[in-house]
Amino acid sequence: MAEYKDPENTILMELKGGTVVIELLPDVAPKHVERMKELARAGKYDNVAFHRVIDGFMAQTGDVQHANMEVDYNPGRAGTGGSDLPDLPAEFSKIPHARGSLGAARSMNPNSANSQFFINFKDNSFLNGQYTVYGQVTSGMEHVDAIVRGEPPANPDRMISVKVAADV
């Protein structure tokens, strides 16, 4: 097993091309970090589609309600659901929406983030202070860059598995 600085706050996301390592930011957004770990440990992110992937912007996933490609996948509803857990309050910070940063997807209500998130393909400073940043890709960004584009993609890529490094 590879060595991680903080295995309890490191996510291993398996994509078709390989592993994406995400360092979570518990000091910045503790509630969002805990939610991601809780859903990962429950296997809720496994086989969930990237339902909104915009070239030069970001790849969005995490709809555990409608986007599991193995269980009741509904491409028409993918992106409209969350988990059965309550929504999270915003945890805005000064951390920028830089390339490889993990942001909490939400509706117009800043306190509506639940299970969905996005990974920025490039620096998206216009999102700063408006969406919670709670992680950063530290390796495997080339696999994120290879995700099929579309809103929704005709044949979406998926997160094959999502694990907390401490559990592997």
C-alpha positions in Angstrom: 0.0 0.0 0.0 1.2 3.5 -0.8 2.0 5.9 2.0 -0.4 8.7 2.6 0.2 11.7 4.9 -3.2 11.2 6.5 -4.9 8.0 5.5 -8.1 8.7 7.5 -8.5 11.9 5.4 -7.5 10.5 2.0 -9.9 9.2 -0.6 -9.0 6.6 -3.2 -11.3 7.0 -6.2 -11.0 4.2 -8.8 -11.8 5.3 -12.4 -11.5 3.4 -15.6 -7.9 4.7 -16.2 -6.6 4.3 -12.6 -6.7 5.6 -9.1 -7.3 9.3 -8.2 -6.0 10.2 -4.8 -7.9 13.0 -3.0 -6.6 14.7 0.1 -9.5 15.8 2.2 -9.5 19.1 4.2 -11.0 18.4 7.6 -9.7 21.6 9.1 -11.5 23.6 6.4 -14.8 21.8 5.9 -15.2 19.1 8.6 -18.9 18.3 7.9 -18.3 17.8 4.2 -15.3 15.6 4.8 -17.2 13.5 7.3 -20.1 13.1 4.8 -17.8 12.0 2.0 -16.1 9.4 4.3 -19.4 8.2 5.6 -20.8 7.6 2.1 -17.6 6.1 0.8 -17.4 3.7 3.7 -21.1 2.7 3.1 -20.2 2.0 -0.6 -22.7 4.6 -1.8 -20.3 6.2 -4.3 -19.4 2.9 -6.0 -20.6 2.8 -9.6 -22.0 6.4 -9.5 -21.9 8.2 -12.9 -20.3 11.5 -13.7 -23.5 13.0 -14.9 -22.3 16.5 -15.8 -18.9 16.9 -17.3 -18.1 20.3 -18.9 -14.9 20.6 -20.9 -12.6 23.3 -19.5 -14.7 23.5 -16.3 -15.4 20.5 -14.1 -16.7 16.9 -13.7 -19.7 16.4 -11.4 -20.7 13.2 -9.7 -22.0 11.8 -6.4 -25.8 11.5 -7.0 -26.1 8.3 -4.9 -29.9 8.3 -5.3 -30.3 8.4 -9.1 -26.8 7.9 -10.7 -25.7 4.4 -9.5 -25.2 2.7 -12.8 -25.7 -0.7 -11.3 -28.9 0.0 -9.3 -31.9 1.9 -10.6 -29.8 4.2 -12.8 -31.9 7.0 -14.2 -30.0 9.2 -16.6 -32.9 11.7 -16.8 -32.8 12.2 -13.0 -29.0 11.9 -12.5 -27.9 15.0 -10.8 -31.2 15.7 -9.1 -30.7 13.5 -6.0 -28.6 13.2 -3.0 -28.3 10.7 -0.1 -30.8 9.9 2.6 -28.8 12.0 5.0 -29.6 15.7 5.8 -28.2 18.5 3.7 -25.0 20.2 4.9 -24.5 23.8 5.9 -22.1 25.7 3.7 -18.4 25.7 4.9 -17.0 28.4 2.7 -13.4 29.3 3.0 -10.5 31.1 1.4 -9.3 27.9 -0.3 -9.5 28.6 -4.1 -11.3 26.4 -6.6 -8.0 25.5 -8.3 -7.3 22.7 -10.7 -8.0 19.4 -9.0 -10.0 20.9 -6.1 -13.1 19.1 -4.9 -16.2 21.3 -4.5 -19.5 20.5 -3.0 -22.3 20.7 -5.6 -25.5 22.3 -4.4 -28.7 24.0 -5.5 -29.2 27.8 -5.3 -29.4 27.4 -1.5 -25.9 27.6 -0.1 -26.9 25.1 2.6 -28.1 22.4 0.2 -25.0 20.3 -0.4 -25.5 16.6 0.3 -23.6 13.9 -1.6 -22.8 15.5 -5.0 -19.4 17.0 -5.7 -17.3 18.2 -8.6 -13.6 18.2 -9.5 -12.3 21.3 -11.2 -10.5 20.7 -14.5 -8.9 24.2 -14.2 -8.7 27.1 -11.9 -12.3 28.4 -11.5 -11.8 31.4 -9.3 -15.4 32.7 -10.1 -16.6 29.9 -7.7 -14.4 31.0 -4.8 -16.4 31.7 -1.6 -19.6 30.4 -3.2 -19.1 26.6 -3.0 -17.4 24.6 -0.3 -14.0 23.3 -1.2 -13.2 20.2 0.9 -10.5 18.2 -1.0 -7.6 18.3 -3.5 -6.5 15.7 -6.0 -2.9 14.9 -5.2 -2.4 12.3 -7.9 -4.3 10.8 -10.8 -5.6 14.0 -12.2 -4.9 12.6 -15.7 -7.7 10.1 -15.0 -10.1 12.9 -14.2 -9.0 14.7 -17.3 -10.0 11.6 -19.3 -13.7 11.5 -18.1 -16.2 11.5 -20.9 -17.8 15.0 -21.5 -21.5 15.8 -21.7 -24.5 17.1 -19.8 -25.3 14.2 -19.4 -22.7 12.2 -21.3 -24.2 9.7 -23.8 -22.1 6.9 -22.2 -21.0 8.3 -18.8 -17.9 7.3 -16.9 -18.4 6.2 -13.3 -16.6 6.0 -10.0 -15.8 2.3 -10.0 -15.1 2.5 -6.2 -14.5 5.1 -3.6 -12.6 4.2 -0.4 -11.0 5.9 2.6 -7.3 5.0 2.4 -7.2 4.1 6.1 -9.7 1.2 5.3 -7.7 -0.3 2.4 
